Amino acid sequence: MKMVYSHMNCQDAYKHGLNCRTKQIQECGPIKFSLYKLIECHRDFKKCHRELAKIGEYKRGNDCLRYSFMHCSSSDTAVYAKALAVHSAHDLGRNFEGMLSGLQGDGVPIPVIKQINNMVANAMPSLIKNAEYARIETKNQWRIVSKLLGTGKCELDILIADSINLLESVLDMIVESNPTTPRGCLQCYEEEKVKP
């Protein structure tokens, strides 16, 4: 997961992601089908949540999980987990907040978009601050954190859970607004939401 932002702190990674998306919109024009990207972002955070739970169970002694990881090998779990807070902050900027400007093209009513933008603007500073706590904790206390993954008792778990909750709040508001977007993508979200 070595990316251009891997040397950054979470605040810088978040700004980098948001700036990348803003620049893309300026160069290419308004983004269409941003709802699909929001649903994909939600799915990615859910996959991270499941992966962290498996890593934690493996680190607590379930050796049967040694070859079951999707995003890393058993010997790379520390590298994967230590990079995840920064990667998540970047995703929150690029693939979540950066995509909100395209919701009008997906048929989401303007008052709902304004409400979503306000909610995200209020939530994002503390979420990015928590991402930085998770980055530092995971980097400096990996041996302890590794055994806590999947229990909700470490900052990385809390970051991923809070990100999922914010994404679900936004997506639920979109669903309730009955947008003109094809219902298929919303059905995919509703199916993904109920997966553990």
N, C-alpha and C positions, 0 to 999 in steps of 0.2 A: 504494500500500500504506500510506496514511496512516491509522493506526488510533489508538485511544485511548492505546495504549501506545507510540506511536512516539517520544515525547519521553523515554522511560525508558531506563535502562541494562538490561542483560540480566537481572540478578538481580531487579530490580523487575518487569520484564515477566513473568518466570517466575512470581513470586509472585502477580502480578495474574491470570494465566491460571489458576493452581491455585485461587486464592480464588474466581474467577468460577464455576468448576466446582463447588467445594465448596458455595458459596451456592445454586447451582442444585439440587444434590442435597438440601440442607436444605429448600428450598422445594417441590420436586416429588417427593421420595422417591427411592429407589434407581433408578439408571439401568439400563435394560434394553438389551440388544444393544450393550453397550460394545465388544465385539469388532469390530463393524462400524466403530466410530469409530477404534479402534486401526489397523485395516487402512487406513482412509481417511487417517489421519495418516502411515502408512508410504508410501502412494501419493503424498501431497503432498511428502514429503521426496525421494522418488525423482524426481518431476517437477522439483523445485528443482535437484537434482543435474544432471539433463540440461540444464536451462535455463542453469545456470552454465557448463557445458561449452560450450554454443553461444555464450554471450556471450564467453567467453575466446577461442574460435576466431575469432569476429568481430573482437575487439579485437587479435588477432595478425595480422589482415590478410585474412581470408576475407570479403570484402565481399558475397558471395552470400548470406550469412546475415542481411543487413540487415533483411529483412522476415519472418524466420522465428520470432521470439520469441513465446511464448505469453503471458507475463505482463507484458511491457513492449514499448515501441517501441525502436528502436535508439538514439534520443536519450535515452531514460529508463533505460538500463542502469545508470547510476551510482546513480540514485534507488532502483531496485529492489534492487540488490546491497547498498547501504548500509543499507537497512531490513531486510534478510533475517535478520541475526543476532538482532535484537530480536524479530522476528516468529517466528523459530524457537524462541527461548526461551519466548515466550508459548505457542506450540503445544505445546511439551514439558510445560508445566504444565497447560494446559487439556485438550488432546486426547490426551495420552499418560498422564502420571502421574495426572491427574484422573479418568481413565476406569477405572483399575485396580480401583476399589472395586466396579464392576459385574460383574466377571468371574465371581463366584459365580452370578449370575443367568444367565450364559451356560453354566453347567454345567462350569466349570473347577474341579477338585478344590481344596479349601481348602489342602492342603499345597503345591500348585503355586503358588497365589496368594501364599502367604506367602514362598515362595522368590523369586517375581517381585518382590514388594514390597521384599524385602531387596536384591536385585540392583539395582533401580532407585534405591533410597535411597542405595546405595553409589556408583552411577555418576553420579547427577544433579549433585552439587556440582561435580565437575571438568568435567562437560559444560557447565554454565552458566558456569563460569569461562572455559572455552574460547570460549564464545559471546561473552563480553565482549571477549576478545582479538580475536576476529574482527570485532566491531563497531568497535573502535578502529582496527585495521589497515585495514579497508576504508574507514573514514571519513577517516583521515589519509594513506593511501598509495594512493588509488584508481588512479592512473595505473600503478603497479607491479602492484597486485593484479589489475586488470582483465585484464592479459595473462597472469596466472598461473591464472586461473579454469579449472577443468577439468583441471588438471595434478596436483592434490593437493599443491601447494607453497605454498598460502596458507591462513590460518587459517579462512576461510569454507568452503573445500572440506573441510577436516579436520572442522569442526563438522558439516557436513551428512553426511559419511561416517560419523562416529561416532554421530550420531543414528540413521541408517539401521541401523547395526550393532546398536545397543541395541534398537531396535524389532524387528529380525529375531530377536535372541536371545529376546526376550519372546514374540514370535509363534511361534517354533519350539517353545518350551516349551509353549505352549498347544496347538499341533498335536499334539505328542507325548503330551499328557495325555488326548487323545481326548475332548474335551468333548462335551456333549449338544447343542451349537449345531449348527444345520444346516450340513452340510459345504460348501454352496455358497460361503459367505463365505471359508472356509479355502482352497478351491480358487482363488478369485480372488487371495488373498494369494500362494499358491504360484506362480501364473502371473506375478504382478507382480514377485515376488522375482527371477525369472530374467531379467527385462528389464535391459539395460545401463543 
